[in-house]
Each structure stands twice: as structure tokens, then as C-alpha cells.
Amino acid sequence: MAFGGVLVEANITAALDACKDGGTFDHKKFFKSCGLHDKSADDIKKAFAIIDQDKSGFIEEDELKLFLQNFKSGARVLNDAETKAFLGAGDTDGDGKIGFLFIYLIKKRRSEQIKV
């Protein structure tokens, strides 16, 4: 698993089970359920690097569609509506991609100092 050492397998399974049906993915619930919500900025940077599969420094729409598969091979692909909603939540400047401020999608305490 790509997230070994960062997340607990049981939490990943629970998070994926909660959104296994199309139209049920909610990024806030997923981040909390899988355990990313409470991780350090360094662990979230590791997660970002895993999701940014082309290593462009951004997470683009095609990478978001495959988001769940980063957590477990064989997980479903996000549908267009889920992908657009997820992208909209993280695309702070309207360029069609999510930058490293991805951390703010995840963290519960926005006041935490994060160095990028």
C-alpha cells in the first residue's frame, strides 16, 4: 500500500467502504475517516506526493478521478460530479488544479503553521 506507515489499513478500508457507491464520495468525510484529517503536515505532504502521480506539483482532474485508487488498488473511479466538486473545493485560484494548499482541505485546524 502506498500509504503504509502513514495511515492505518483498517481506516482506509472503512473510508473506502463508506464511499463505494457512485455519488457518495465526500472529501471531508473521507479525509476524516481514513485518518488523514489528524496527520501532520509532513504526512499530508507525503499523501500529496502519492496523489500527484505525474509529479507536476499539482493534482489535476485526471488524478482526482483516480484518487481512491491511491488508497487501494481496485477502488472505484470518482464520477464526474464527485471529481468536479472535489476539484472545486481545492482549486483556490481557478486554474483547474489543486496545489499544495491541498493540506487545507484536510486539516481540521487551519491555524496550524504549514511550510510548503
Rosetta blueprint (number, residue, H / E / L):
1 M L
2 A L
3 F L
4 G L
5 G L
6 V L
7 L L
8 V L
9 E H
10 A H
11 N H
12 I H
13 T H
14 A H
15 A H
16 L H
17 D H
18 A H
19 C L
20 K L
21 D L
22 G L
23 G L
24 T L
25 F L
26 D L
27 H H
28 K H
29 K H
30 F H
31 F H
32 K H
33 S H
34 C H
35 G L
36 L H
37 H H
38 D H
39 K L
40 S L
41 A H
42 D H
43 D H
44 I H
45 K H
46 K H
47 A H
48 F H
49 A H
50 I H
51 I H
52 D L
53 Q L
54 D L
55 K L
56 S L
57 G L
58 F L
59 I E
60 E E
61 E H
62 D H
63 E H
64 L H
65 K H
66 L L
67 F H
68 L H
69 Q H
70 N H
71 F L
72 K L
73 S L
74 G L
75 A L
76 R L
77 V L
78 L L
79 N L
80 D H
81 A H
82 E H
83 T H
84 K H
85 A H
86 F H
87 L H
88 G H
89 A H
90 G H
91 D L
92 T L
93 D L
94 G L
95 D L
96 G L
97 K E
98 I E
99 G L
100 F L
101 L L
102 F H
103 I H
104 Y H
105 L H
106 I H
107 K L
108 K L
109 R L
110 R L
111 S L
112 E L
113 Q L
114 I L
115 K L
116 V L
